[in-house]
């Protein structure tokens, strides 16, 4: 993977990119409110030679800002811990964000650790312990792999494109878009508010042919790739608070490379803001907490300093670990 300069950054995004009622498990305490949520963000392995001197794993700062802007703190999650350590982390964080990037969706450390948290989250939600997961681009794709038990992605190139969404009937009754202003919902279908940077995705036809995916997720939107394939662009768990977008809501407010098609209109910014608030509000329903304030403070990303990377990557800033 190379993210040096514009073309390489696009390649990074491209590599990354290789449903209906509001029912939740009945045992979940719908009234739970946690006003100090912490969202875990899974790191990714550094593979670009120019980045290796900075650290072994990284998180683009745009994802951190996205979560923080919704009213949460962020805990970076390394990829080298034991299952017992991940279980301990799970008991303390209030949600998980799976970011876009470049990793094998079945054999990488990113996929391995994501599966551990996914398994914990399924069990917790079944037992009434609310825990949300959000996947962006590769993160969404990984959620489909985990649910289906196999990689069903196909070529669905949307190369540096900002697109409107083709909303489905399920979008109107979704949790994700509930409360969105009517004007914004109309704009979603007419204006290019979603930044797409991928070569692969889940074809709509494949989704409908797979019983596991159909029973687990509602499709809230679709889009058409450059090769004419209709792909799933937004999903929401039917029973579980798991959400995925093939596009990148974080770039609308926090990425500014002029060579990349990042939507920055007023509606694009509003969309990003409302989605960040939505996911963090889901996290507020989780009552997981750290053992003490000192442990919490030492676990947060505030202890790390982002590196300005806009002069040698397409990202504005990167956190390295």
C-alpha positions as CSV (number, residue, x, y, z in Angstrom):
1,X,0.0,0.0,0.0
2,X,1.2,3.5,-0.8
3,X,-0.4,6.7,0.3
4,X,2.3,9.0,-0.9
5,X,0.7,11.9,-2.8
6,X,-2.7,12.0,-4.4
7,X,-2.7,8.8,-6.5
8,X,-1.3,6.7,-3.7
9,X,-3.8,8.1,-1.2
10,X,-6.6,7.1,-3.6
11,X,-5.1,3.7,-3.9
12,X,-5.2,3.3,-0.2
13,X,-8.8,4.1,-0.1
14,X,-9.5,1.8,-3.0
15,X,-7.7,-1.1,-1.4
16,X,-9.9,-0.6,1.6
17,X,-12.9,-1.0,-0.3
18,X,-11.0,-4.7,-0.8
19,X,-32.6,-4.1,7.1
20,X,-35.8,-2.8,8.1
21,X,-37.6,-2.2,11.5
22,X,-36.1,-0.6,14.6
23,X,-36.3,-3.7,16.7
24,X,-33.5,-4.2,19.2
25,X,-33.0,-7.2,21.5
26,X,-35.9,-6.9,24.0
27,X,-33.7,-7.2,27.1
28,X,-31.7,-4.0,26.3
29,X,-32.3,-1.1,28.6
30,X,-33.5,1.5,26.1
31,X,-33.4,4.2,28.7
32,X,-29.7,3.8,29.7
33,X,-27.8,7.1,29.2
34,X,-24.0,7.4,29.5
35,X,-22.8,11.0,29.2
36,X,-19.1,10.1,29.1
37,X,-18.9,7.5,26.3
38,X,-15.7,6.2,24.9
39,X,-15.6,4.7,21.4
40,X,-12.8,2.2,20.5
41,X,-11.2,2.7,17.1
42,X,-9.3,-0.2,15.7
43,X,-5.8,0.7,14.4
44,X,-4.4,-0.5,11.1
45,X,-1.0,-1.9,10.2
46,X,1.5,0.6,8.5
47,X,2.6,-0.9,5.2
48,X,3.9,2.2,3.4
49,X,7.6,2.6,3.7
50,X,7.5,6.3,4.2
51,X,5.2,5.9,7.2
52,X,7.1,3.1,8.9
53,X,9.5,5.3,10.9
54,X,6.5,6.8,12.7
55,X,5.0,3.6,14.1
56,X,3.7,0.1,13.5
57,X,0.0,1.0,13.4
58,X,-2.0,4.1,12.7
59,X,-5.4,5.8,12.7
60,X,-6.2,8.8,10.4
61,X,-7.2,11.7,12.6
62,X,-10.4,12.4,10.6
63,X,-12.0,9.3,12.2
64,X,-11.0,10.5,15.6
65,X,-12.4,13.9,15.0
66,X,-15.6,12.4,13.6
67,X,-16.2,10.5,16.9
68,X,-15.1,13.4,19.1
69,X,-17.4,15.8,17.2
70,X,-20.4,13.6,18.2
71,X,-19.6,14.0,21.8
72,X,-17.4,11.0,22.6
73,X,-13.8,10.2,23.5
74,X,-11.6,7.8,21.6
75,X,-9.6,4.8,22.7
76,X,-7.1,3.5,20.1
77,X,-7.1,-0.3,20.0
78,X,-3.8,-2.0,19.1
79,X,-3.7,-5.2,17.1
80,X,-1.2,-7.1,19.2
81,X,-3.1,-7.8,22.4
82,X,-4.5,-11.1,23.7
83,X,-8.1,-12.1,23.6
84,X,-8.4,-11.6,27.3
85,X,-7.0,-8.1,27.0
86,X,-9.6,-7.3,24.2
87,X,-12.3,-8.7,26.5
88,X,-11.2,-6.3,29.2
89,X,-11.2,-3.4,26.7
90,X,-14.7,-4.4,25.5
91,X,-16.0,-4.2,29.0
92,X,-14.9,-0.6,29.3
93,X,-15.6,1.0,25.9
94,X,-19.1,2.0,24.6
95,X,-18.9,1.2,20.9
96,X,-16.4,0.3,18.2
97,X,-15.5,2.0,14.9
98,X,-14.0,0.0,12.1
99,X,-12.3,2.4,9.8
100,X,-11.5,2.3,6.1
101,X,-8.0,1.5,4.8
102,X,-6.1,-1.5,3.4
103,X,-6.2,-5.0,5.0
104,X,-7.2,-8.5,4.0
105,X,-10.7,-9.0,5.2
106,X,-10.2,-12.6,6.3
107,X,-6.5,-13.1,7.3
108,X,-5.2,-9.7,8.5
109,X,-4.7,-8.8,12.2
110,X,-7.4,-6.1,11.6
111,X,-9.9,-8.7,10.6
112,X,-8.9,-11.0,13.4
113,X,-9.3,-8.4,16.1
114,X,-12.5,-7.1,14.6
115,X,-14.0,-10.6,14.7
116,X,-13.1,-10.9,18.4
117,X,-15.0,-7.6,19.2
118,X,-17.9,-8.6,16.8
119,X,-18.3,-11.9,18.7
120,X,-18.3,-10.1,22.1
121,X,-20.8,-7.6,20.8
122,X,-23.2,-10.2,19.5
123,X,-23.2,-12.0,22.9
124,X,-23.5,-8.7,24.8
125,X,-26.5,-7.4,22.9
126,X,-28.2,-10.8,23.1
127,X,-27.9,-10.5,26.9
128,X,-29.2,-7.0,27.0
129,X,-25.8,-5.3,27.2
130,X,-26.1,-2.7,24.4
131,X,-23.0,-2.2,22.3
132,X,-22.9,-0.6,18.8
133,X,-20.5,-1.1,16.0
134,X,-19.9,1.3,13.0
135,X,-18.0,0.3,9.8
136,X,-16.8,2.8,7.2
137,X,-15.7,1.6,3.8
138,X,-13.5,-1.4,4.5
139,X,-15.1,-1.4,8.0
140,X,-18.6,-1.9,6.4
141,X,-17.2,-4.6,4.1
142,X,-15.7,-6.4,7.0
143,X,-19.0,-6.4,8.8
144,X,-20.6,-8.2,5.8
145,X,-17.7,-10.7,5.8
146,X,-18.2,-11.4,9.5
147,X,-22.0,-11.8,9.1
148,X,-21.8,-13.9,5.9
149,X,-18.9,-16.0,7.0
150,X,-17.2,-15.4,3.7
151,X,-15.9,-12.6,1.5
152,X,-18.6,-11.8,-1.1
153,X,-17.2,-8.6,-2.4
154,X,-17.0,-7.9,-6.1
155,X,-15.5,-5.1,-8.2
156,X,-17.6,-1.9,-7.7
157,X,-15.3,0.9,-8.6
158,X,-16.3,4.3,-7.4
159,X,-13.0,6.1,-7.9
160,X,-12.8,9.5,-6.1
161,X,-16.5,10.2,-6.6
162,X,-19.0,12.2,-4.6
163,X,-22.4,10.7,-5.1
164,X,-26.0,11.1,-4.0
165,X,-27.6,8.1,-2.4
166,X,-30.4,5.9,-3.9
167,X,-32.4,5.5,-0.7
168,X,-34.5,2.4,-0.2
169,X,-37.9,2.1,1.4
170,X,-36.2,0.9,4.6
171,X,-34.3,4.2,4.9
172,X,-37.5,6.0,5.9
173,X,-38.0,3.7,8.9
174,X,-34.3,3.3,9.8
175,X,-32.7,4.2,13.1
176,X,-29.8,5.8,11.3
177,X,-31.8,8.4,9.5
178,X,-34.5,8.9,12.0
179,X,-35.0,12.6,12.9
180,X,-33.1,13.8,9.8
181,X,-34.6,17.0,8.4
182,X,-36.8,16.4,5.4
183,X,-34.6,18.9,3.4
184,X,-31.5,16.8,4.1
185,X,-33.2,13.5,3.2
186,X,-34.2,15.1,-0.1
187,X,-30.7,16.5,-0.6
188,X,-29.2,13.0,0.0
189,X,-30.9,11.7,-3.1
190,X,-30.1,14.8,-5.3
191,X,-26.7,16.1,-4.2
192,X,-23.3,14.5,-4.2
193,X,-23.0,14.4,-0.4
194,X,-21.1,11.1,0.0
195,X,-17.4,10.6,-0.9
196,X,-16.6,7.2,-2.4
197,X,-13.0,5.9,-2.7
198,X,-13.2,2.2,-3.4
199,X,-12.7,-0.5,-6.0
200,X,-14.7,-3.3,-4.3
201,X,-18.0,-3.5,-2.6
202,X,-21.1,-5.7,-2.0
203,X,-23.3,-6.1,-5.1
204,X,-27.0,-5.6,-4.4
205,X,-27.7,-8.9,-6.2
206,X,-25.2,-10.7,-4.0
207,X,-26.8,-9.3,-0.9
208,X,-30.3,-10.5,-1.9
209,X,-28.9,-14.0,-2.8
210,X,-27.3,-14.4,0.7
211,X,-29.7,-15.5,3.4
212,X,-27.4,-14.6,6.3
213,X,-27.0,-11.0,5.1
214,X,-30.6,-10.6,4.3
215,X,-31.7,-11.7,7.7
216,X,-29.1,-9.6,9.5
217,X,-29.0,-6.2,7.7
218,X,-31.5,-3.8,6.1
219,X,-30.2,-2.0,3.0
220,X,-30.8,1.7,3.4
221,X,-29.1,2.9,0.2
222,X,-27.5,1.7,-3.0
223,X,-25.3,3.2,-5.7
224,X,-24.1,2.3,-9.2
225,X,-20.4,1.7,-9.7
226,X,-18.4,3.0,-12.7
227,X,-18.6,-0.6,-14.2
228,X,-22.4,-0.5,-13.9
229,X,-22.7,-2.8,-10.9
230,X,-25.3,-1.7,-8.3
231,X,-23.7,-1.9,-4.9
232,X,-24.9,-1.6,-1.3
233,X,-23.8,1.7,0.1
234,X,-25.5,1.9,3.6
235,X,-26.6,-0.9,5.9
236,X,-28.2,-1.2,9.3
237,X,-28.6,-4.2,11.6
238,X,-32.2,-5.4,12.0
239,X,-31.7,-6.7,15.5
240,X,-28.3,-5.5,16.4
241,X,-27.0,-1.9,16.6
242,X,-24.4,-2.5,13.8
243,X,-24.1,0.1,11.0
244,X,-22.1,0.4,7.8
245,X,-21.5,2.9,5.1
246,X,-19.4,2.2,1.9
247,X,-18.8,6.0,1.7
248,X,-16.8,8.3,4.1
249,X,-18.8,10.7,6.2
250,X,-15.7,11.8,8.1
251,X,-14.1,13.4,5.1
252,X,-16.9,15.9,4.7
253,X,-15.6,18.0,7.7
254,X,-12.1,16.8,8.3
255,X,-10.3,16.2,4.9
256,X,-9.3,19.0,2.6
257,X,-7.0,17.7,-0.2
258,X,-8.0,19.7,-3.3
259,X,-7.3,16.8,-5.6
260,X,-9.8,14.5,-3.8
261,X,-13.5,14.8,-4.2
262,X,-14.5,15.4,-0.6
263,X,-18.0,16.9,-0.3
264,X,-17.9,20.2,1.7
265,X,-21.3,21.7,1.0
266,X,-23.6,22.8,3.9
267,X,-25.7,19.6,3.5
268,X,-22.6,17.5,3.3
269,X,-21.3,18.9,6.6
270,X,-24.8,18.5,8.2
271,X,-24.9,14.9,7.1
272,X,-21.5,14.1,8.7
273,X,-22.4,15.9,11.9
274,X,-25.8,14.1,12.3
275,X,-24.2,10.7,11.7
276,X,-21.5,11.3,14.2
277,X,-24.1,12.4,16.8
278,X,-26.2,9.3,15.9
279,X,-23.4,6.8,16.5
280,X,-22.2,8.5,19.7
281,X,-25.8,8.6,21.0
282,X,-25.9,4.8,20.4
283,X,-22.7,4.6,22.5
284,X,-24.4,6.6,25.2
285,X,-26.8,3.6,25.7
286,X,-23.8,1.4,26.7
287,X,-23.0,1.4,30.4
288,X,-19.6,-0.1,30.1
289,X,-17.0,1.9,32.1
290,X,-13.4,1.9,33.2
291,X,-12.4,0.8,36.7
292,X,-11.3,4.3,37.7
293,X,-10.7,7.8,36.2
294,X,-7.0,7.3,36.0
295,X,-7.2,4.1,33.9
296,X,-9.7,5.9,31.6
297,X,-7.5,8.9,31.2
298,X,-4.4,6.8,30.4
299,X,-6.3,4.9,27.7
300,X,-7.6,7.8,25.6
301,X,-6.1,9.1,22.4
302,X,-5.4,12.4,24.1
303,X,-2.1,10.9,25.3
304,X,-1.0,10.6,21.6
305,X,0.0,13.4,19.3
306,X,-1.1,13.4,15.6
307,X,1.5,13.9,12.9
308,X,0.8,16.4,10.2
309,X,0.9,14.3,7.0
310,X,-0.8,16.6,4.4
311,X,2.5,17.3,2.7
312,X,3.3,13.7,2.0
313,X,-0.1,11.9,2.1
314,X,-3.7,12.7,1.3
315,X,-4.5,12.7,5.0
316,X,-4.3,15.9,7.0
317,X,-3.1,14.1,10.2
318,X,-2.3,10.6,11.3
319,X,-1.9,9.0,14.7
320,X,0.8,6.4,15.0
321,X,1.2,3.7,17.6
